[in-house]
Amino acid sequence: MTRKSPFPERELARLLMALPRIEIQNRLLKVSDRELALAMLNLDENERSGIYAAVSPEKIRRLREELSMLRRLRLHREDYLTALARVISVLEGRPYTEVLRSYIRPRGRRPG
C-alpha cells in the first residue's frame, strides 16, 4: 500500500524509474489521458520522459494537449492529488476504476 508522502510526485517519479518500461506501458493504458496529464502536471520534463518513453506517440500528443489545457484551468489541489494517487495506485498494480467526473470547472465570479 502507498504510504502518504508529503511529496507524492516523488513517489510517481520513483515508480517510473523502478518499473520496466513494458510494465509502465501496460498499466498506463488503463488510465485516461486527462487523469494521467493531471497527475503529470507538476513533474518536470525530465520526470515526464519516463511516461513518454512508455506510451505511443499518439498518446504523447494527447497528453501534451491535455497538459496545455490543464495549465490554463482553475484546478483544486485535491483533484490533482486524487489523480496522482490513482496513477500511483495503477503503477503499483492495483485495479483502475474509471471515475465519471470532470476536473474542469468554469471560472465563476467570486461572491461579494
C-alpha positions in Angstrom: 0.0 0.0 0.0 1.2 3.5 -0.8 2.2 5.4 2.3 1.1 9.1 2.5 4.1 11.1 1.3 4.4 14.9 1.6 5.8 14.7 -1.9 3.6 12.2 -3.9 5.2 13.5 -7.2 8.5 11.9 -6.0 6.7 8.6 -5.5 5.4 8.7 -9.0 8.9 9.5 -10.3 10.3 6.7 -8.2 7.9 4.2 -9.7 8.7 5.3 -13.2 12.3 4.7 -12.6 11.8 1.3 -10.8 9.3 -0.4 -13.2 10.2 -1.9 -16.5 9.0 0.2 -19.5 6.6 -2.5 -20.7 5.0 -2.7 -17.3 4.5 1.1 -17.2 3.0 0.9 -20.7 0.6 -1.9 -19.9 -0.5 -0.3 -16.6 -0.9 3.3 -18.1 -3.1 2.0 -20.9 -5.9 1.8 -18.4 -5.6 5.4 -17.3 -7.5 8.2 -19.1 -5.4 10.8 -20.8 -6.8 13.6 -18.7 -6.2 11.9 -15.4 -2.7 11.0 -16.4 -1.9 14.5 -17.6 -3.3 15.9 -14.3 -1.0 13.6 -12.4 1.9 14.7 -14.5 1.1 18.4 -14.1 3.8 19.2 -11.5 6.5 16.9 -12.9 9.4 18.5 -14.8 10.1 17.4 -18.4 12.8 15.0 -17.3 10.4 13.2 -15.0 7.7 13.2 -17.7 10.1 11.5 -20.0 9.6 8.2 -18.1 6.0 8.3 -19.1 6.6 9.5 -22.6 9.1 6.7 -23.2 6.5 4.1 -22.3 3.5 5.3 -24.4 2.7 5.7 -28.0 3.5 8.9 -30.0 -0.3 9.5 -30.3 -0.7 9.3 -26.5 2.2 11.6 -26.0 0.5 14.1 -28.3 -2.8 13.8 -26.4 -1.0 14.1 -23.0 0.8 17.3 -24.2 -2.6 18.8 -25.3 -4.2 17.9 -22.0 -1.2 19.4 -20.1 -1.5 22.6 -22.1 -5.2 22.9 -21.4 -4.9 22.0 -17.7 -2.3 24.7 -17.1 -5.0 27.3 -18.1 -7.6 26.0 -15.7 -8.5 26.6 -12.1 -7.8 23.3 -10.5 -8.2 22.3 -6.9 -5.2 20.7 -5.3 -7.5 17.9 -4.0 -8.3 16.9 -7.6 -4.7 16.9 -8.5 -3.7 14.8 -5.5 -6.6 12.4 -6.3 -5.4 11.9 -9.9 -1.9 11.5 -8.7 -2.8 8.9 -6.1 -4.9 7.0 -8.7 -2.0 6.9 -11.2 0.4 5.7 -8.5 -2.0 3.1 -7.4 -2.3 1.8 -11.0 1.5 1.7 -11.4 1.7 -0.3 -8.1 -0.6 -2.9 -9.8 -3.9 -2.1 -8.2 -7.0 -2.0 -10.5 -8.1 1.2 -12.2 -11.7 2.2 -11.9 -12.8 5.0 -14.2 -14.3 8.0 -12.5 -17.2 9.7 -14.3 -16.5 13.3 -13.3 -14.6 16.1 -14.7 -11.8 18.1 -13.2 -12.7 21.1 -15.4 -14.7 23.8 -13.8 -15.8 27.1 -15.3 -14.2 30.2 -13.9 -17.0 31.8 -11.9 -17.4 35.1 -10.3 -16.4 35.3 -6.7 -19.3 36.3 -4.4 -19.1 39.7 -2.8 
